[in-house]
Amino acid sequence: MESQKPMAPKPTVAPAAKKEEKISNVRGIKNAFIVILCCAAVAVCIFLFGMGYGGNFEGGTTEGHPLNLAGTVYKGGFIVPILMTLLLTVIVLSIERWIALSSATGKGNTTKFVADIKADLAKNDIDGAMKRCKAQKGSVAAVVYSTLVKYKEMDANTTLSKEQKLTTLRNEVEEATALEMPALSQNLPIVATLTTLGTLVGLLGTVMGMIKSFQALAASGSPDSTELSTGISEALVNTAFGIATGAFAVISYNFFTNKIDNLSYAIDEIGFSIVATYAATHK
């Protein structure tokens, strides 16, 4: 009777590496085109059914003289809903960036968080600093946590030289920062574009309104006061909307850019501290 051959042992499969916990919690709208479409729909509805309501004009029709501000704005012409779309887009994206950057800042004061991390590094309490990152959350905490994970890996590594380990830590800070920055500046290029676009569209409406006014003045006989006032209304309404859109977009863009710069400075400061601490405490 043949002896049964022993079965080869099954190869052991290494357990999957634990997925790194996500510290950052930056929320935001990924597709701004949908926001623009929704704002356009709202602007058209307001223009047609709100400002174009018959009660805003003499005789109950849009052909009559406007009785209030809504009717006057309606006389601004088809450029008005375009400008309203741009203005609403700036407002919505500004609110969206406020929420996103508030979540990127984290749960506590960023300046205090940076100071606390520095204190933990001075005591070589890496685990304590990592716990602090989990409690803080936000973009700065995410970069610091990722760098501290690499810090511990370099501690356990016995093959790389000190200079190689420092280079690895610097690269980790840069890579983690590069992953966080797009989420912070998302949709801001659109706001920056609207700073100029809103003013230009308003200027276009102004020019069109003035053309109507001059056409009324050039008519034979006495000028048509209704046509003249309509043209002037169109010019002034579009000017006002264009200025409001451009001004709000500039303020919003500069405000949020400043907040992003502050977060970037905090990331650079704490990243330098981590690398410096490793250089000072390791031979």
C-alpha positions in Angstrom: 0.0 0.0 0.0 1.4 3.4 -1.1 2.2 5.7 1.7 0.3 9.0 1.4 2.4 12.0 0.6 2.3 14.7 3.2 0.4 17.8 2.0 2.4 20.9 1.6 1.6 23.5 4.1 -0.5 26.4 2.9 1.3 29.6 2.5 0.5 32.0 5.2 -1.2 35.2 4.0 0.0 38.3 5.8 -2.8 40.3 7.3 -3.9 43.3 5.3 -2.4 46.5 6.6 -4.7 48.5 8.7 -6.2 51.3 6.7 -4.9 54.6 7.9 -7.5 56.5 9.7 -8.7 59.6 7.9 -8.2 62.7 10.0 -9.2 65.4 7.6 -12.9 66.1 7.3 -13.1 68.8 4.6 -16.6 69.0 3.1 -17.5 70.8 0.0 -19.4 70.8 -3.3 -17.4 68.8 -5.9 -19.3 70.0 -9.0 -19.8 73.7 -9.2 -21.6 73.4 -12.6 -24.7 72.0 -10.8 -24.6 75.1 -8.4 -24.5 77.4 -11.4 -27.5 75.7 -13.1 -29.5 75.7 -9.9 -28.8 79.4 -9.3 -29.8 80.1 -13.0 -33.1 78.4 -12.4 -33.8 80.3 -9.2 -32.7 83.6 -10.9 -35.1 83.1 -13.9 -38.0 82.2 -11.6 -37.4 85.3 -9.4 -37.1 87.5 -12.5 -40.2 86.2 -14.3 -42.6 85.4 -11.5 -41.4 87.8 -8.8 -40.2 90.9 -10.4 -42.4 90.4 -13.5 -45.5 90.1 -11.4 -48.3 92.3 -12.9 -48.9 94.1 -9.6 -45.4 95.7 -9.9 -46.5 97.7 -12.9 -49.2 100.2 -13.9 -52.1 98.6 -15.7 -51.1 95.1 -14.3 -48.8 94.2 -17.2 -45.0 94.5 -17.7 -45.6 97.0 -20.4 -46.7 99.6 -17.8 -44.5 101.9 -15.8 -42.9 100.2 -12.7 -44.6 101.0 -9.4 -41.8 99.7 -7.1 -38.2 98.6 -7.0 -39.0 95.1 -8.2 -40.6 96.5 -11.3 -37.7 98.8 -11.9 -35.3 95.9 -11.7 -37.4 93.9 -14.1 -37.1 96.8 -16.6 -33.3 96.0 -16.6 -33.9 93.5 -19.4 -32.7 90.0 -20.0 -29.2 90.8 -18.6 -30.7 91.0 -15.1 -31.3 87.2 -14.6 -27.8 86.5 -15.9 -26.3 88.9 -13.3 -28.6 87.5 -10.6 -27.2 84.0 -11.5 -23.7 85.2 -11.1 -24.5 87.0 -7.8 -26.3 83.9 -6.4 -23.4 81.7 -7.5 -21.0 83.8 -5.6 -23.2 83.8 -2.5 -23.7 80.0 -2.6 -20.0 79.2 -3.3 -19.0 81.6 -0.5 -21.2 79.8 2.0 -19.9 76.4 0.7 -16.3 77.6 1.2 -17.1 78.8 4.7 -18.4 75.4 5.6 -15.5 73.6 4.0 -12.8 75.8 5.6 -14.5 75.6 8.9 -14.3 71.8 8.8 -10.7 72.1 7.5 -9.8 74.3 10.6 -10.8 71.5 12.9 -12.5 71.4 16.2 -10.2 73.7 18.2 -8.1 76.8 17.7 -5.4 76.1 15.1 -2.7 78.3 16.8 -3.2 76.5 20.1 -3.2 73.1 18.4 0.2 73.9 16.8 1.6 75.0 20.2 0.3 71.8 21.8 1.9 69.7 19.1 5.2 71.5 19.6 5.0 70.8 23.3 4.3 67.1 22.7 7.3 67.0 20.3 9.5 68.6 22.8 8.6 65.9 25.3 9.0 63.3 22.5 5.4 62.2 23.1 4.6 61.1 19.6 1.6 59.0 20.6 0.1 61.9 22.6 0.5 64.2 19.5 -1.2 61.6 17.3 -4.1 61.4 19.8 -4.3 65.2 19.7 -4.5 65.1 15.9 -7.5 62.6 16.1 -9.3 64.9 18.5 -8.6 68.1 16.5 -9.3 66.8 13.0 -9.0 69.2 10.0 -6.4 69.7 7.4 -3.5 70.7 9.7 -4.2 67.7 11.9 -4.3 65.4 8.9 -0.9 66.5 7.6 0.6 66.3 11.1 -0.9 62.8 11.7 0.4 61.5 8.4 3.9 62.9 9.2 3.9 61.4 12.7 3.0 58.0 11.3 6.0 58.3 9.1 8.0 59.6 12.1 7.4 56.4 13.9 8.2 54.3 10.9 11.6 56.1 10.7 12.1 55.4 14.4 11.8 51.7 13.7 13.9 51.7 10.5 17.5 50.6 10.9 18.6 50.6 7.3 18.3 54.2 6.3 20.8 56.9 7.3 19.7 59.9 9.4 19.8 62.2 6.3 17.6 59.8 4.3 15.1 59.6 7.2 14.9 63.4 7.4 14.4 63.6 3.6 11.6 61.0 3.9 9.9 63.1 6.6 10.1 66.3 4.5 8.7 64.5 1.5 5.8 63.1 3.7 5.0 66.7 4.8 5.0 67.9 1.2 2.9 65.0 -0.1 0.3 65.2 2.7 0.0 69.0 2.2 -0.4 68.5 -1.6 -3.3 66.1 -0.9 -5.1 68.6 1.4 -4.6 71.8 -0.6 -7.0 71.0 -3.5 -9.9 70.5 -1.1 -9.2 73.8 0.5 -9.0 75.9 -2.7 -11.8 74.0 -4.6 -14.4 76.4 -6.3 -12.3 79.5 -5.4 -11.1 79.8 -9.1 -14.8 80.2 -10.1 -15.3 82.9 -7.5 -12.1 84.7 -8.8 -13.5 84.5 -12.3 -16.8 86.0 -11.2 -15.0 89.1 -9.8 -14.3 90.1 -13.4 -17.1 88.4 -15.2 -19.8 90.1 -13.0 -18.4 93.5 -13.7 -18.1 92.9 -17.5 -21.7 91.5 -17.8 -23.0 94.5 -15.8 -21.1 96.8 -18.1 -22.6 95.1 -21.1 -26.1 95.6 -19.7 -25.2 99.3 -19.0 -24.1 99.8 -22.6 -27.3 98.2 -23.9 -29.4 100.4 -21.7 -27.7 103.5 -22.8 -28.1 102.5 -26.5 -31.9 102.3 -25.9 -31.8 105.7 -24.2 -30.0 107.3 -27.1 -32.4 105.6 -29.6 -35.3 107.2 -27.7 -33.5 110.6 -27.9 -32.8 110.2 -31.6 -36.5 109.5 -32.4 -38.2 112.0 -34.6 -40.3 114.6 -32.8 -40.2 114.8 -29.0 -38.3 112.0 -27.2 -40.4 109.1 -25.9 -40.1 109.5 -22.1 -41.2 105.9 -21.5 -38.5 104.5 -23.8 -35.9 106.9 -22.3 -36.7 105.9 -18.7 -36.7 102.2 -19.7 -33.2 102.5 -21.2 -31.8 104.5 -18.2 -33.4 101.9 -15.8 -31.8 99.1 -17.7 -28.4 100.8 -17.6 -28.5 101.6 -13.9 -29.9 98.3 -12.7 -27.3 96.3 -14.6 -24.6 98.6 -13.3 -25.7 98.0 -9.8 -25.9 94.2 -10.2 -22.5 94.1 -11.9 -20.8 96.2 -9.1 -22.5 94.1 -6.4 -21.4 90.8 -7.9 -17.8 91.9 -8.5 -17.5 93.5 -5.1 -18.9 90.5 -3.2 -16.7 88.1 -5.2 -13.6 90.1 -4.5 -14.3 90.2 -0.8 -15.1 86.5 -0.7 -12.1 85.4 -2.7 -9.6 87.5 -0.6 -11.2 86.4 2.7 -11.0 82.7 1.9 -7.6 82.9 0.3 -6.3 84.5 3.6 -7.8 81.7 5.6 -6.1 79.1 3.3 -2.8 80.9 3.7 -3.1 80.8 7.5 -3.7 77.0 7.3 -0.7 76.7 5.0 1.5 78.7 7.3 0.4 76.4 10.2 1.2 73.3 8.2 4.6 74.6 7.2 5.4 75.6 10.8 4.5 72.3 12.4 6.1 70.3 9.6 9.4 72.1 10.1 9.1 71.4 13.9 8.6 67.7 13.3 11.6 67.4 11.1 13.7 69.6 13.4 12.7 67.5 16.4 13.7 64.3 14.7 17.0 65.8 13.7 17.7 66.9 17.3 16.7 63.7 19.0 18.2 61.1 16.7 21.8 60.4 15.8 
